[in-house]
Amino acid sequence: VQELLRLTNGNIRSLMYTLKYYEEQGIINTSGELEEVTYRYFPIPPSSEIRFDKTIRELSDEERKVIEIVALIPEELSPAFISTLAQLEVSQVLDALEKLRDIGLVTERSLNYSVANNKVSDIIINSVYSNGGYIISETFLRQPGFASLPFITKLKVFELRKDRERIEE
C-alpha cells in the first residue's frame, strides 16, 4: 500500500486509476488480492509514466542533477555523497531531496535517500538517455567522485553516453 501511495503521490484519483489498470492487467484480482507479484514489479500505468516524465522535465537543474545521481546508483545515498557527485552544497542537495521526496521520486531512510522504486529509476534514466543530462556529461566524468563509483555504475554511464572507447577500456 505504501508503494502504491508513493507511486501515485497519494492522489486518490491516480490510485483508483492505477488499481483499475492492475485489475485489467491481472496483477490484482476482482477481490483486490495481489497475484504473485511484489511492489518492485508494479508497472506504472501509461498515464502515470507520462506524469512522472513531465515531473522530471519540470525540475530545476539542481534537482535534476540530484535525481539523476540517485537513480544511477541503486543503493541508499547520503546527502554528502550526492553533494560530492553533483558538485553542489549539501544544503542545496538537502533542499532538492526534500522536494523530490515530497513529489514521490525519492524515499528517505535514516537520512539516506534512494529512488522510490525501480520503475521510477528507469523513467529517470530513459529521460537522461533521451534528453541528455548531468550524469552523461564530461563534467560528471571529470569530477573526483566519479572515480570512486563502482565499476558497474561507470559502465552504465559509458553505455548511456554510447562511449565505446571507454566501455572497451
C-alpha positions in Angstrom: 0.0 0.0 0.0 2.8 2.4 0.9 4.5 1.8 -2.5 1.2 2.3 -4.3 0.6 5.6 -2.5 4.2 6.7 -3.3 3.7 5.7 -6.9 0.5 7.8 -7.2 1.8 10.6 -4.9 -1.1 10.0 -2.6 -3.6 11.2 -5.2 -6.8 9.2 -4.7 -7.8 9.5 -8.4 -4.4 8.3 -9.6 -4.6 5.4 -7.1 -8.1 4.4 -8.3 -6.9 4.5 -11.9 -3.8 2.5 -11.1 -5.8 -0.2 -9.2 -8.2 -0.4 -12.1 -5.3 -0.8 -14.5 -3.8 -3.5 -12.4 -7.1 -5.3 -12.3 -7.3 -5.1 -16.1 -3.7 -6.5 -16.4 -4.4 -9.3 -13.9 -1.9 -8.0 -11.3 -4.8 -7.9 -8.8 -8.0 -9.9 -9.0 -11.5 -8.6 -8.6 -11.3 -9.3 -4.9 -8.5 -6.8 -4.6 -5.9 -9.5 -3.9 -2.4 -9.4 -5.4 -1.4 -12.1 -7.7 2.1 -13.4 -7.4 3.9 -10.0 -7.7 5.8 -7.6 -5.4 5.7 -3.9 -5.4 9.1 -3.8 -7.2 7.4 -5.1 -10.3 4.3 -3.0 -10.3 4.1 -1.5 -13.7 3.3 2.2 -13.9 0.2 2.8 -15.9 0.8 4.7 -19.1 -0.7 8.0 -17.8 1.4 7.8 -14.6 4.5 7.2 -16.6 3.8 10.3 -18.6 3.1 12.2 -15.4 6.4 11.2 -13.9 8.3 12.1 -17.1 6.7 15.5 -17.1 7.5 16.0 -13.4 11.2 15.1 -14.1 11.4 17.5 -17.0 10.0 20.4 -14.8 12.7 20.0 -12.2 15.3 22.7 -11.6 18.9 22.0 -12.8 20.0 21.2 -9.2 17.0 18.9 -8.6 17.6 17.1 -11.8 21.3 16.6 -11.1 20.4 15.1 -7.7 17.6 12.8 -9.1 19.9 11.6 -11.9 22.6 10.6 -9.4 20.1 8.9 -7.1 18.6 7.0 -10.0 22.0 6.0 -11.3 23.3 4.4 -8.1 21.0 1.6 -6.9 21.5 2.0 -3.2 20.8 4.4 -0.4 22.9 7.5 -0.7 23.9 10.1 1.9 23.4 13.8 1.1 27.1 14.4 1.5 28.0 11.7 -1.2 25.3 13.1 -3.5 26.8 16.6 -2.9 30.2 15.4 -4.0 28.9 13.9 -7.2 26.6 16.7 -8.0 29.2 19.4 -7.2 26.6 21.2 -5.1 26.5 22.4 -1.5 25.0 19.9 1.0 22.3 22.4 1.8 21.3 22.6 -1.9 21.2 18.8 -2.1 19.0 18.6 1.1 16.6 21.1 -0.4 16.4 19.2 -3.6 16.0 15.9 -1.8 13.2 17.3 0.3 11.3 18.4 -2.8 12.0 15.1 -4.6 10.7 13.2 -1.6 7.5 15.4 -1.4 6.7 14.7 -5.0 7.3 11.0 -4.6 10.5 10.4 -6.6 12.8 9.5 -3.7 12.4 7.9 -0.3 14.3 8.6 2.9 15.5 6.1 5.5 17.9 7.0 8.3 19.0 10.2 6.5 19.9 8.3 3.3 18.0 8.5 0.1 17.1 6.3 -2.8 14.7 6.3 -5.8 11.1 5.4 -4.9 11.1 2.2 -7.0 12.8 0.6 -9.9 10.3 1.8 -12.5 10.8 5.4 -11.5 14.5 4.9 -11.8 14.0 3.5 -15.3 11.9 6.5 -16.3 14.6 8.9 -15.0 17.4 7.0 -16.8 15.4 6.9 -20.0 14.9 10.7 -19.7 18.7 11.1 -19.4 19.2 8.8 -22.4 16.6 10.7 -24.5 17.3 14.3 -23.4 20.8 14.3 -22.2 21.7 15.1 -18.6 24.4 15.7 -16.0 25.3 12.1 -15.4 26.4 11.7 -19.1 28.3 15.0 -19.3 32.1 15.3 -19.3 31.8 17.4 -16.2 30.4 14.5 -14.3 33.1 12.1 -15.6 35.9 14.5 -14.6 34.7 15.3 -11.1 36.7 13.5 -8.3 33.7 11.4 -7.0 33.3 9.6 -10.3 36.5 7.6 -9.9 35.1 6.2 -6.6 31.9 4.8 -8.2 31.6 1.1 -8.6 32.7 -0.4 -12.0 29.2 -1.4 -13.0 27.9 2.2 -12.4 30.7 3.7 -14.5 29.9 1.2 -17.2 26.2 2.2 -17.1 27.3 5.9 -17.6 29.5 5.0 -20.5 26.6 3.0 -22.0 24.3 5.9 -21.7 26.9 8.1 -23.4 27.4 5.5 -26.1 31.1 5.8 -25.4 32.5 2.6 -27.0 36.2 3.5 -26.3 35.6 3.8 -22.5 33.5 0.7 -22.5 36.3 -1.2 -24.1 38.8 0.2 -21.6 
